[in-house]
Amino acid sequence: MGRIAFLTDRSPDQALPALQSLGLDTKVEPLAPDSLGHLPDLGPSLVLADAEENPDHAFQLLTALALSGAKVPVLVVLARPDLERFAWHDVADDFVHSGASSGELKVRLAMLDRRSGGAGEATIRLGPVSMNTDTYQVMVSGRILDLTYKEFELLRFLIQHPGRVF
Protein backbone atom coordinates (compact mmCIF):
# COMPACT_ATOMS: atom_id res chain seq x y z
CA MET A 1 0.00 0.00 0.00
CA GLY A 2 1.38 3.39 -0.99
CA ARG A 3 0.50 6.78 0.42
CA ILE A 4 -2.90 7.29 2.07
CA ALA A 5 -4.70 10.64 1.98
CA PHE A 6 -6.83 10.75 5.14
CA LEU A 7 -9.65 13.32 4.90
CA THR A 8 -10.84 14.07 8.42
CA ASP A 9 -11.73 16.94 10.73
CA ARG A 10 -10.63 14.97 13.79
CA SER A 11 -7.22 13.73 14.79
CA PRO A 12 -6.38 10.43 13.05
CA ASP A 13 -6.14 8.76 16.47
CA GLN A 14 -9.78 9.65 17.18
CA ALA A 15 -11.10 8.81 13.72
CA LEU A 16 -9.33 5.48 13.18
CA PRO A 17 -7.00 4.51 16.05
CA ALA A 18 -5.77 1.31 14.35
CA LEU A 19 -4.27 3.23 11.41
CA GLN A 20 -1.26 4.53 13.31
CA SER A 21 -0.22 1.04 14.44
CA LEU A 22 0.17 -0.04 10.79
CA GLY A 23 2.93 2.51 10.18
CA LEU A 24 1.68 3.52 6.73
CA ASP A 25 2.57 6.71 4.85
CA THR A 26 -0.49 8.80 5.76
CA LYS A 27 -1.08 12.45 4.91
CA VAL A 28 -3.96 14.07 6.82
CA GLU A 29 -6.08 16.69 5.07
CA PRO A 30 -9.23 18.43 6.31
CA LEU A 31 -12.57 17.05 5.18
CA ALA A 32 -13.11 20.04 2.89
CA PRO A 33 -13.53 20.70 -0.86
CA ASP A 34 -10.12 22.43 -0.95
CA SER A 35 -8.49 19.12 -0.01
CA LEU A 36 -9.65 17.56 -3.28
CA GLY A 37 -7.38 20.01 -5.10
CA HIS A 38 -4.39 18.79 -3.05
CA LEU A 39 -4.90 15.12 -3.88
CA PRO A 40 -2.97 15.13 -7.19
CA ASP A 41 0.03 16.67 -5.39
CA LEU A 42 -0.09 13.99 -2.70
CA GLY A 43 -0.31 11.15 -5.23
CA PRO A 44 -2.24 8.82 -2.90
CA SER A 45 -2.89 5.19 -3.69
CA LEU A 46 -5.93 5.36 -1.37
CA VAL A 47 -8.29 8.05 -0.05
CA LEU A 48 -9.57 7.40 3.46
CA ALA A 49 -12.55 9.58 4.39
CA ASP A 50 -13.89 10.04 7.92
CA ALA A 51 -17.69 10.18 7.66
CA GLU A 52 -18.45 9.43 11.29
CA GLU A 53 -18.91 12.97 12.62
CA ASN A 54 -20.45 14.59 9.55
CA PRO A 55 -21.74 11.96 7.10
CA ASP A 56 -23.67 14.49 4.98
CA HIS A 57 -20.57 16.55 4.32
CA ALA A 58 -18.40 13.47 3.70
CA PHE A 59 -20.91 12.03 1.23
CA GLN A 60 -21.04 15.33 -0.72
CA LEU A 61 -17.25 15.52 -0.81
CA LEU A 62 -16.90 11.91 -1.99
CA THR A 63 -19.58 12.51 -4.63
CA ALA A 64 -17.50 15.43 -5.95
CA LEU A 65 -14.41 13.20 -5.93
CA ALA A 66 -16.24 10.47 -7.87
CA LEU A 67 -17.57 13.00 -10.41
CA SER A 68 -14.05 14.38 -10.93
CA GLY A 69 -13.07 11.05 -12.48
CA ALA A 70 -10.38 10.26 -9.90
CA LYS A 71 -9.21 6.67 -10.19
CA VAL A 72 -8.04 6.30 -6.59
CA PRO A 73 -9.83 3.77 -4.32
CA VAL A 74 -11.85 5.20 -1.43
CA LEU A 75 -12.31 3.71 2.05
CA VAL A 76 -14.88 5.37 4.34
CA VAL A 77 -14.92 5.38 8.14
CA LEU A 78 -18.62 5.01 9.01
CA ALA A 79 -20.77 4.87 12.11
CA ARG A 80 -23.16 1.92 12.08
CA PRO A 81 -26.36 4.07 12.03
CA ASP A 82 -25.16 5.88 8.87
CA LEU A 83 -24.55 2.71 6.90
CA GLU A 84 -27.92 2.77 5.14
CA ARG A 85 -28.53 6.55 5.16
CA PHE A 86 -26.52 7.19 2.00
CA ALA A 87 -25.58 5.33 -1.18
CA TRP A 88 -21.98 4.77 -0.07
CA HIS A 89 -21.55 2.13 -2.77
CA ASP A 90 -21.72 4.94 -5.36
CA VAL A 91 -18.82 6.95 -3.88
CA ALA A 92 -16.63 4.46 -2.01
CA ASP A 93 -15.02 1.09 -2.58
CA ASP A 94 -15.22 -0.18 1.00
CA PHE A 95 -15.96 0.95 4.55
CA VAL A 96 -14.65 0.37 8.04
CA HIS A 97 -15.88 1.30 11.50
CA SER A 98 -13.67 3.48 13.70
CA GLY A 99 -13.34 0.69 16.26
CA ALA A 100 -11.80 -1.73 13.76
CA SER A 101 -8.73 -3.57 14.98
CA SER A 102 -5.38 -3.11 13.25
CA GLY A 103 -5.68 -6.66 11.90
CA GLU A 104 -9.07 -5.98 10.33
CA LEU A 105 -7.87 -2.68 8.87
CA LYS A 106 -4.75 -4.31 7.43
CA VAL A 107 -6.82 -7.03 5.75
CA ARG A 108 -9.34 -4.53 4.35
CA LEU A 109 -6.56 -2.35 2.95
CA ALA A 110 -4.83 -5.36 1.35
CA MET A 111 -8.10 -6.57 -0.20
CA LEU A 112 -8.90 -3.08 -1.48
CA ASP A 113 -5.40 -2.78 -2.95
CA ARG A 114 -5.80 -6.14 -4.71
CA ARG A 115 -9.27 -5.28 -6.05
CA SER A 116 -8.12 -1.92 -7.38
CA GLY A 117 -5.15 -3.46 -9.18
CA GLY A 118 -2.59 -1.86 -6.89
CA ALA A 119 0.93 -2.30 -8.15
CA GLY A 120 2.29 -3.05 -4.69
CA GLU A 121 6.07 -3.08 -4.57
CA ALA A 122 6.36 -2.18 -8.28
CA THR A 123 5.21 1.39 -7.61
CA ILE A 124 7.63 4.05 -6.44
CA ARG A 125 6.23 7.41 -5.32
CA LEU A 126 7.72 10.78 -4.51
CA GLY A 127 5.28 13.66 -4.15
CA PRO A 128 3.10 13.84 -7.26
CA VAL A 129 5.39 11.46 -9.19
CA SER A 130 4.39 7.81 -9.39
CA MET A 131 6.37 5.28 -11.38
CA ASN A 132 5.60 1.64 -12.03
CA THR A 133 8.80 -0.34 -12.50
CA ASP A 134 6.93 -3.31 -14.03
CA THR A 135 5.17 -1.38 -16.80
CA TYR A 136 7.69 1.50 -17.13
CA GLN A 137 4.84 3.98 -16.76
CA VAL A 138 5.43 7.34 -15.06
CA MET A 139 2.62 9.63 -13.90
CA VAL A 140 2.91 13.17 -12.56
CA SER A 141 -0.26 14.54 -10.95
CA GLY A 142 -2.31 11.96 -12.86
CA ARG A 143 -0.72 12.76 -16.25
CA ILE A 144 1.29 10.05 -18.02
CA LEU A 145 4.80 10.98 -19.13
CA ASP A 146 6.44 9.54 -22.24
CA LEU A 147 10.05 8.81 -21.26
CA THR A 148 12.90 6.99 -22.94
CA TYR A 149 14.42 4.00 -21.15
CA LYS A 150 17.44 6.05 -20.04
CA GLU A 151 15.20 8.90 -18.77
CA PHE A 152 13.08 6.38 -16.86
CA GLU A 153 16.11 4.76 -15.20
CA LEU A 154 17.61 8.14 -14.28
CA LEU A 155 14.32 9.30 -12.77
CA ARG A 156 13.99 6.01 -10.85
CA PHE A 157 17.49 6.47 -9.41
CA LEU A 158 16.73 10.05 -8.34
CA ILE A 159 13.38 9.11 -6.77
CA GLN A 160 14.99 6.27 -4.84
CA HIS A 161 17.54 8.72 -3.40
CA PRO A 162 15.47 11.80 -2.41
CA GLY A 163 17.27 14.75 -0.88
CA ARG A 164 20.68 13.76 -2.26
CA VAL A 165 22.66 15.71 -4.81
CA PHE A 166 24.25 13.83 -7.72
C-alpha angles and dihedrals in degrees: 000000000000128000119335122211106209112200108199142133092210130065111277089242090060096042099045114357094183093062096075093054090060092062095221126161099262127175115194119215129174118263091252138118090249089064091064088065090055095053097085090053091051093049095209123189088205137024114213113195125194107218097162100096099033111017094168092057093043092051092051091048093049090047089056090048091051092048091051089067095241111168097205119116117247127215117189127206104219138181112230095244091056095053095096099028094085138029093254090165088070095056106025139049098212142348139220134189119240091243094059115133121242089250093055092046092049092052093046091050092048092049091047091049091051094047093049093050094248112189093222113191092001092072122083118189135191117168109306092347118098122177129185111209092195097055098026089232120148124194128188115192089339094310119117117232123212106221134171118239092257092049090049093051092046091050091047090053092049093047091050090054105044118180094021126114119226 
